[in-house]
Amino acid sequence: MRILLVNPSYPFEEFPRLLVTLPYLAAALRAEGHEVEILDLLLARTTPDKIERRMSRFRPQLVGITSVTLNHHIANGIAEVVRKCDETVAIAMGGPHVSFEIEGSFRDLPALDYIGIGEGEHTIVELARDLVPLARYLAFDSHASVVTSRGCPYECIFCSAPQWTGRKVRYRNPSLCVDEIEELSALGFREITIEDDLFTLYRKHFLAVCGELVRRDTGIKWNAFSRVDTISPEIVATMAKAGCQAICFGVESGNQEVLDLVKKNSNLDKVKEAMRMTQDVGITALASFIIGLPGETEQTLRKTVEFANELHSEFGSLYGFHILSPFPGTEVRDKAGEYGLEILTSDWTRYDANHVVTRTPGADVAAIQAVADEYDETMTRYVKYQDYLYAQGKLEGFEQKMYLRRRRQSLLWKLLLDDVVEGFEPFRSDDPVGELKVAVAQAAGVDAALAVEEVDRVLALGALAEQHGPEGVRFAWTE
């Protein structure tokens, strides 16, 4: 059977990276003898003509589309285009959103034939990396993702992971995990994100993966997700030795009562201790907060802001705020009334963690939005301060790396998602690359030096290709 797997685009704020989901699934399908292609639109503008061209060339008998709540509306649009291209092709959709919203998904999308409930593949086999446009990910300076375990035993009411991957944690062979990391490094990826819900949960597995990284002396930099109650000085020291540069901790709130209500099973003292431990070994800590949780009041919101600032001033920890989105499959959605939470809309286009879609008796929409706006203003000032430090040559370490990546990705995101390069008129001079650099700087509104640097880099990666014609030279992103 000819099977086309489609990866829709995703909000830029979520740091798009090469994910393993579809390559794992494609490899499993190929192992069963199917002919498989992936249409990866994560770093491309999603337009009907791109879908129509692939449908016409490949003529799939089954189209599988993956999505989460944040990009479900985009996945729906893709399914509708597929149906217009072929009235008989089977269309299946997978991912946590449709798994928990089965009836609603079929009701809202008549083109949908099947829903894949739960995990898409049963066996993790060698990755089919050749099916995705690697050059685009490398041009975007994206992280690549690796999964070493699945499942989470915790009960946080705002998270669908336990329902999606199960509470029983399953672990991959540590040696094979590091094989995969080395393969990604050989392909050109400079950083890896370990996507496990909780990499530091099981000490034996965690130590085995880190030990294998150290034994092979890979030199690869990587990031991971963790809880503040699952680390120790020994653990963070081992992570640092193995190449870990950043850990993202789900802190969620600066108020203990809110943490208790959402079943976080954590406390603020442990948070500070975790930040101190990571700082001591040179790992950057990122504290992730959710505003608008059950039990939220204007006072608890203010406590969370103050606590985030404390972590930054005392330990140099970076932090980010997201607005609560009660996704399908979460206890906070299923039992919203019991938690005193009012869900204001089920318009999934607003479930991007940037829009207020709930309120509590103590925190209305305006109060939650005010904190989100304050955070955005703080980040704007922070970026300007980073501009100043960079110009003075005083930005260093992980912050410098993140700063340079943000500049690069902001430019590349615009070029990729807006089809800017494809829209240029043909270049007719003897130096089409030079003309391209000027056109990129003007179209994207960036300084010439950045445009020159990035055009040279993406050309060297093979992500942009020259197309010679009678009217001159055009450039296009490689598929």
Backbone hydrogen bonds, N-H to C=O, Kabsch-Sander energy under -0.5 kcal/mol:
donor,donor_aa,acceptor,acceptor_aa,energy
3,I,1,M,-0.6
3,I,35,E,-3.2
4,L,62,L,-2.6
5,L,3,I,-0.5
5,L,37,E,-2.8
6,V,64,G,-3.0
7,N,39,L,-2.3
10,Y,42,L,-0.5
14,E,11,P,-1.5
15,F,12,F,-2.0
18,L,143,H,-2.3
19,L,17,R,-0.7
24,Y,20,V,-2.7
25,L,21,T,-2.1
26,A,22,L,-3.3
27,A,23,P,-2.5
28,A,24,Y,-2.1
29,L,25,L,-2.3
30,R,26,A,-2.7
31,A,27,A,-2.0
32,E,28,A,-0.7
32,E,29,L,-0.8
33,G,30,R,-2.1
34,H,29,L,-1.9
35,E,1,M,-2.2
36,V,34,H,-0.6
37,E,3,I,-2.1
38,I,131,L,-0.5
39,L,5,L,-3.1
40,D,38,I,-0.8
41,L,7,N,-2.6
41,L,39,L,-0.8
44,A,41,L,-1.5
45,R,416,L,-1.0
47,T,45,R,-0.9
50,K,47,T,-0.7
51,I,47,T,-1.3
52,E,48,P,-2.9
53,R,49,D,-2.5
54,R,50,K,-1.6
55,M,51,I,-2.5
56,S,52,E,-2.4
57,R,53,R,-2.3
58,F,54,R,-2.7
59,R,54,R,-0.5
59,R,55,M,-1.8
61,Q,2,R,-2.9
62,L,2,R,-1.4
63,V,90,A,-2.7
64,G,4,L,-2.9
64,G,62,L,-0.5
65,I,92,A,-2.4
66,T,6,V,-2.0
67,S,94,G,-1.5
71,N,68,V,-1.0
72,H,68,V,-0.6
72,H,69,T,-0.9
75,A,71,N,-2.1
76,N,72,H,-2.3
77,G,73,H,-1.6
78,I,74,I,-2.0
79,A,75,A,-2.2
80,E,76,N,-2.0
81,V,77,G,-1.8
82,V,78,I,-2.5
83,R,79,A,-2.3
84,K,80,E,-1.7
85,C,81,V,-1.8
86,D,82,V,-1.9
90,A,61,Q,-1.5
92,A,63,V,-3.1
93,M,114,Y,-1.7
94,G,65,I,-2.5
95,G,116,G,-0.6
97,H,67,S,-0.6
99,S,95,G,-1.7
100,F,96,P,-1.6
100,F,97,H,-0.5
101,E,97,H,-1.2
105,S,101,E,-2.2
106,F,102,I,-2.2
107,R,103,E,-2.3
108,D,104,G,-2.6
109,L,105,S,-1.4
112,L,109,L,-1.8
113,D,91,I,-2.3
114,Y,91,I,-2.1
116,G,93,M,-2.3
117,I,115,I,-0.8
125,V,123,T,-0.7
128,A,23,P,-0.6
129,R,127,L,-1.1
131,L,128,A,-1.7
132,V,129,R,-1.4
134,L,132,V,-2.1
136,R,133,P,-1.0
137,Y,133,P,-1.3
138,L,134,L,-2.6
139,A,135,A,-2.5
140,F,136,R,-2.3
141,D,138,L,-1.1
142,S,137,Y,-2.6
144,A,191,E,-1.7
145,S,18,L,-2.2
146,V,193,T,-2.0
148,T,146,V,-0.5
150,R,170,R,-2.2
152,C,166,G,-2.1
157,I,262,V,-1.9
159,C,156,C,-1.4
164,W,160,S,-2.2
165,T,161,A,-3.3
166,G,161,A,-0.8
166,G,162,P,-0.9
169,V,167,R,-0.6
170,R,150,R,-2.8
172,R,148,T,-2.8
177,C,173,N,-2.0
178,V,174,P,-2.0
179,D,175,S,-2.0
180,E,176,L,-2.1
181,I,177,C,-1.9
182,E,178,V,-2.5
183,E,179,D,-2.1
184,L,180,E,-2.3
185,S,181,I,-2.1
186,A,182,E,-2.4
187,L,183,E,-1.5
188,G,184,L,-0.5
188,G,185,S,-1.3
189,F,184,L,-2.0
192,I,221,K,-1.8
193,T,144,A,-2.9
194,I,192,I,-0.5
194,I,223,N,-2.8
195,E,146,V,-2.5
195,E,193,T,-0.8
199,F,196,D,-0.5
199,F,225,F,-1.5
201,L,198,L,-1.4
203,R,201,L,-0.7
206,F,202,Y,-2.6
207,L,203,R,-2.8
208,A,204,K,-1.7
209,V,205,H,-2.3
210,C,206,F,-2.4
211,G,207,L,-2.7
212,E,208,A,-1.9
213,L,209,V,-2.0
214,V,210,C,-2.3
215,R,211,G,-2.8
216,R,212,E,-2.0
217,D,213,L,-0.6
217,D,214,V,-0.8
218,T,213,L,-1.4
221,K,190,R,-0.8
222,W,243,G,-1.7
223,N,192,I,-2.2
224,A,246,A,-1.6
225,F,194,I,-0.5
226,S,248,C,-2.3
230,T,227,R,-1.5
231,I,228,V,-0.5
236,V,232,S,-2.5
237,A,233,P,-1.9
238,T,234,E,-2.2
239,M,235,I,-2.4
240,A,236,V,-2.5
241,K,237,A,-2.2
242,A,238,T,-1.7
243,G,240,A,-1.2
244,C,239,M,-2.9
245,Q,222,W,-2.7
246,A,222,W,-0.9
247,I,284,T,-2.3
248,C,224,A,-2.6
249,F,247,I,-0.6
249,F,286,L,-3.1
250,G,226,S,-1.1
251,V,249,F,-1.3
251,V,288,S,-1.4
252,E,288,S,-2.9
253,S,251,V,-1.9
259,L,255,N,-2.0
260,D,256,Q,-2.5
261,L,257,E,-2.2
262,V,258,V,-2.1
263,K,260,D,-1.3
264,K,259,L,-2.5
271,V,267,N,-1.5
272,K,268,L,-2.1
273,E,269,D,-2.3
274,A,270,K,-2.4
275,M,271,V,-2.2
276,R,272,K,-2.3
277,M,273,E,-2.4
278,T,274,A,-2.2
279,Q,275,M,-2.2
280,D,276,R,-2.2
281,V,277,M,-1.1
282,G,279,Q,-1.2
283,I,278,T,-2.3
284,T,245,Q,-2.5
286,L,247,I,-2.7
287,A,285,A,-0.5
287,A,318,L,-3.0
288,S,249,F,-2.9
288,S,286,L,-0.6
289,F,287,A,-0.5
289,F,320,G,-2.8
290,I,252,E,-2.1
291,I,322,H,-2.8
296,E,293,L,-1.9
298,E,362,G,-1.1
301,L,297,T,-2.4
302,R,298,E,-1.8
303,K,299,Q,-2.2
304,T,300,T,-2.1
305,V,301,L,-2.0
306,E,302,R,-2.5
307,F,303,K,-2.6
308,A,304,T,-2.4
309,N,305,V,-2.1
310,E,306,E,-2.0
311,L,307,F,-2.3
312,H,308,A,-1.7
313,S,309,N,-2.6
314,E,310,E,-3.0
315,F,311,L,-1.8
316,G,312,H,-1.4
317,S,311,L,-1.7
318,L,285,A,-2.3
320,G,287,A,-2.2
322,H,289,F,-2.2
323,I,353,A,-2.5
324,L,291,I,-2.6
327,F,325,S,-1.9
330,T,327,F,-1.6
332,V,157,I,-2.9
333,R,330,T,-0.6
334,D,330,T,-2.3
335,K,331,E,-2.6
336,A,333,R,-1.1
339,Y,335,K,-1.3
339,Y,336,A,-0.6
340,G,337,G,-1.4
341,L,336,A,-2.7
342,E,359,R,-2.8
343,I,341,L,-0.6
344,L,342,E,-0.6
344,L,357,V,-2.9
345,T,357,V,-0.8
348,W,346,S,-1.1
350,R,347,D,-2.3
351,Y,348,W,-1.4
352,D,350,R,-1.4
357,V,324,L,-0.6
357,V,355,H,-0.7
359,R,342,E,-1.6
360,T,363,A,-2.2
362,G,296,E,-0.6
363,A,360,T,-0.7
368,I,364,D,-2.1
369,Q,365,V,-2.8
370,A,366,A,-2.1
371,V,367,A,-1.4
372,A,368,I,-2.0
373,D,369,Q,-2.9
374,E,370,A,-2.2
375,Y,371,V,-2.3
376,D,372,A,-2.3
377,E,373,D,-2.4
378,T,374,E,-2.3
379,M,375,Y,-2.6
380,T,376,D,-2.0
381,R,377,E,-2.2
382,Y,378,T,-2.3
383,V,379,M,-2.5
384,K,380,T,-1.9
385,Y,381,R,-2.2
386,Q,382,Y,-2.3
387,D,383,V,-2.2
388,Y,384,K,-1.9
389,L,385,Y,-2.6
390,Y,386,Q,-2.9
391,A,387,D,-2.2
392,Q,388,Y,-1.7
393,G,390,Y,-1.3
394,K,389,L,-3.1
395,L,389,L,-0.6
399,E,396,E,-0.7
400,Q,396,E,-1.1
401,K,397,G,-2.0
402,M,398,F,-2.7
403,Y,399,E,-2.4
404,L,400,Q,-2.6
405,R,401,K,-2.2
406,R,402,M,-2.4
407,R,403,Y,-2.1
408,R,404,L,-2.3
409,Q,405,R,-3.4
410,S,406,R,-2.3
411,L,407,R,-1.6
412,L,408,R,-2.7
413,W,409,Q,-2.9
414,K,410,S,-1.4
415,L,411,L,-2.2
416,L,412,L,-2.9
417,L,413,W,-2.7
418,D,414,K,-1.8
419,D,416,L,-0.6
420,V,415,L,-1.0
421,V,415,L,-0.6
423,G,419,D,-1.1
423,G,420,V,-0.6
424,F,421,V,-1.4
427,F,473,V,-2.9
435,E,431,D,-2.0
436,L,432,P,-2.3
437,K,433,V,-2.1
438,V,434,G,-1.8
439,A,435,E,-2.6
440,V,436,L,-2.6
441,A,437,K,-2.1
442,Q,438,V,-2.1
443,A,439,A,-2.8
444,A,440,V,-2.5
445,G,441,A,-1.1
446,V,441,A,-1.4
451,A,447,D,-1.8
452,V,448,A,-2.7
453,E,449,A,-2.4
454,E,450,L,-2.6
455,V,451,A,-2.5
456,D,452,V,-2.2
457,R,453,E,-1.8
458,V,454,E,-2.7
459,L,455,V,-2.1
460,A,456,D,-2.0
461,L,457,R,-1.5
462,G,458,V,-0.6
462,G,459,L,-0.9
463,A,458,V,-2.1
464,L,458,V,-0.9
465,A,476,A,-2.5
467,Q,474,R,-3.0
469,G,472,G,-2.3
472,G,469,G,-1.3
473,V,427,F,-2.7
474,R,467,Q,-2.5
476,A,465,A,-1.9
478,T,463,A,-2.3
